[in-house]
Amino acid sequence: MSEKLLKTREFVLQEKLLSFRDKVKVMTKDKEELGWFVGNIISIGQTFRLKDLKNNDLMTVHEKVISLRSTYKFFKGGETDDSKLIGSLKQKIVSITPNFWFEDPNENKMFTMKGNIFKLNYTIQKDGKDIAKIDKKLFKIKDTFGVRINPDVDDYTTMMILGIIIMLQHEHEERARRRR
């Protein structure tokens, strides 16, 4: 497992534009590659895996297909076994603006997202305090955005935050496809 991936708190996430599967590079702000999120080519319900440079699965995120709301389950490592469940990202069923939160396996809210999620300009909060900022305006390159995570956030939480960001990007793309 890449120590640099775990210890970094400022990231650049860049979506690969010409690919058969969803793939997002995870880099330092100096564009040093640390790992990537990769999605399945064909699946019922999208599955993404956070991989380090040695191709080790650090985290798996699986989209729940049959649900009233958008729901993504996060698992430690490469399996979707309930014993490895970290938590779930959920969207409020009825809301004027997109409203997401992340909860632990016992359904306790851990994080909320504030700001314009679908323009990828928002913060992630824990107990009402900002712990991460996502900003697409920092970068002029298409499908590239910056992430700043509070240095006090632990490595494990940093991985969860990266997963949350990728799933919100996926939601953004799905919403755009439905509008076409």
N, C-alpha and C positions, 0 to 999 in steps of 0.2 A: 504494500500500500504506500502510495506516495505521501511522504511526510510534508512535502511542500504544498500539496493539494489541501491537506488537513490544516496546515498552519496559516495559509493565506487568508486575508480578510478583504482584499480588493480584487475583484475579478472582472474580466471581460468575457461575455458570453456571445459567441458568434455562430449563427445558424448557417449550416452548409446549404447553399442554394440548389445545387444540382446533385441530387442524391436520390436513390430509390427508397431510402428510409429517412425518417427524421433523424438528424444528427446535429448536435450543438457542441462546439468546442468550448472547453473551459480553460481560460488562460489567465495569467497574471496581467496586471495593467500594462506591463512591458511586452505583452503578447507572447510570453513563454507558455507553451502548451503544458497543461497539468493533467488533463483527462478529457472526457467527453460524456455527454448523454446521448444514448442511441436508442431509437425506437424500433419496434418490429416492422418488417416489411409488410406483412399481411397479418391482421389479427382482429378478433372481435373484442373491442375494447383495447385501447392502446396500452402498451407496456414500454416503459423507458427504464434504462439502466444507467446509473452513474458508474463509469469505469475509470480506473487510473491508467497511467501510461503502460503498465504491464498487463492490461486487459483484465484486471481483477474487478469483479462486481462489488462495489461499495454499498450500493443501495438500489432497490427496484421499486418503481412506482407503477401501479396498475390501475387503469381506469375501470370503474364499476359501470357495467353496461346497463343493467336494468335498475334504474333509480329515478326518482322524481327530480333529483337535483344532480348537478355535476359533482361527482365524488371520485377522489383518487386515493388509493390506499398505498402507504409507504412501508416498505419492508427493509430490514437490514440485510445486506448481502444480495445474493442473486436469486433467491427463491421467494415465492409468494405464500409462504407457510404462515398461518396465524400466530405461531409461536415467535415469529420474527417481526410481527407487526409493530411499527413505530407509531403510526397514527394515520389520520385521514385529513385531506384537504376537501372542504365542502363549500358549496355555494348556496346562499339563501334562495329559497324557492321563489318568493315574490319580492322583488326589489326594483326600484326605479333605476338605480345604478348597480353595476356588478358588486356583489358583497360576498367575500370569501373569508373563511377562517380555517385554522388548522387545529385539530384536537387530538389528544392522546388516545390510546386504546380504550380508556374508560370514559371517553366522550367529554373530557374536560378541555375547554378551550385553552390552547397554549399561545397561539398567535392570531392576530387579525391584520388585515391589509387595509391601508388607507391611501386614498389618492385615486388617480386615474389608471386603473389596472390595464385597460385595453389600449392605452397609449404607452404602456410600460413606463410610467412615471408614478411611483408610489413608494410607501414605506411599509415595512413589516414591524408590527408592534408586539411587545410582550408586556403584560401588566401596565398598559398605557404608555410605555416608553419605546421610542424608536430604537430598533436593534439592527435594521438593515434599510438601505435606500437603493432603489432600482431606478435608473435614469437612462432612457433612450437618447435624450438630448445631448448627453455627454459625448456621443459618438455620431458622426455624420454618415458612417457606413451603414447601408441597409442591413437590417436583421442583426445588428450588433448593439449591445447595451452594456452599461456598466453597473456593477454591484459593489456597494460598500457595506461591510458588515462591522458592527461595533467590535473593537478588539477584545472586549471582555466576554464575547460570546464563545462558548466552548466549541471544539472541533466537531462534535457530533451534531450540535444544533446548526453549525455552518452547513453541513451536508444537507440537512433537512431544508434549510432556507434555499439552497441552490435547487433542490427538487421542487419546492413550491414555485419558484420563479419559472422553471421550465414548464411546469404544468399550467401556469397562468398564460405563458406564451402559447402553449398548445391550445388552450381555450380561446385565445385571441384569434388564432388561425382557423379554428373550427367555426367560430362565429363569422369570420370573413367569408369562408366557403359557403355557409348557409345563406348569406346575403346575396350571393351571385346568382 
